[in-house]
Amino acid sequence: MQSEQIEKSDGEGLEVILDGQPVCLPSGRRSLTAIRSYLDILALERQRILYSLRIDGEPANPGQPLTEEAVFTRVEGETIDLEQMPLQLITAALQQTARTREQVQSAVALVLINNVPAAREFWWKLARELTEPLLTLSLLPETICGPANGRASLRQLCKWQLQQLAIILKDVDAVCWSEDPMALSAALENRVLPWLDSLRQSLSLWHETVLAGSRTACPAI
């Protein structure tokens, strides 16, 4: 993505909001990249982290390079406290799981109307996205729900999920070489969707636990 700084001619009409409060930009900061950098500084000064960014109402990932727009009129940022990060990471994993499930559900039908090589490529792209929720969970601190009452640690639970996903990916990968597209469709429906449903249910329970402030119980993933 391009991240060149594109200066506005005069900056009139540009609104920058952080946590609901207007921000007065220093002179020369009129590009998206420059504005985000300044919001990062303001957040850190408050011992917080810039978590979300919206440009003219459209969400943007503050952690990714921004595509500069020639015209924009409103930039809104929100910060979170460091103690909120575990909950936000679990929320992100839930959103990734739900989004991936929608894609898999669509793929169940899409692979039937594509030729076998195209369906195979579609599956390989989708397979990569299945790991995203687990990668997000790996960022959680080990102390968020450590071993208790004989339960496994967070790290061990994530390892088990990765092993289970590896088995599913290998099984579906083997099926995708079949000349019958029905085989891949059935594998997505009977192997991948149930795993995603189970992961989403566990993440929901985990989310409720952390939201309630519990640090002793960790629902098994």
Secondary structure as UniProt FT lines:
FT   TURN            12..13
FT   STRAND          15..18
FT   TURN            19..20
FT   STRAND          21..22
FT   TURN            27..28
FT   HELIX           32..45
FT   TURN            46..47
FT   STRAND          48..55
FT   TURN            56..57
FT   STRAND          58..60
FT   TURN            62..63
FT   STRAND          74..81
FT   HELIX           82..84
FT   HELIX           85..113
FT   HELIX           116..129
FT   TURN            130..131
FT   HELIX           132..137
FT   TURN            138..139
FT   HELIX           142..145
FT   TURN            149..150
FT   HELIX           154..175
FT   TURN            176..177
FT   HELIX           181..187
FT   HELIX           188..192
FT   HELIX           193..211
FT   TURN            212..213
//
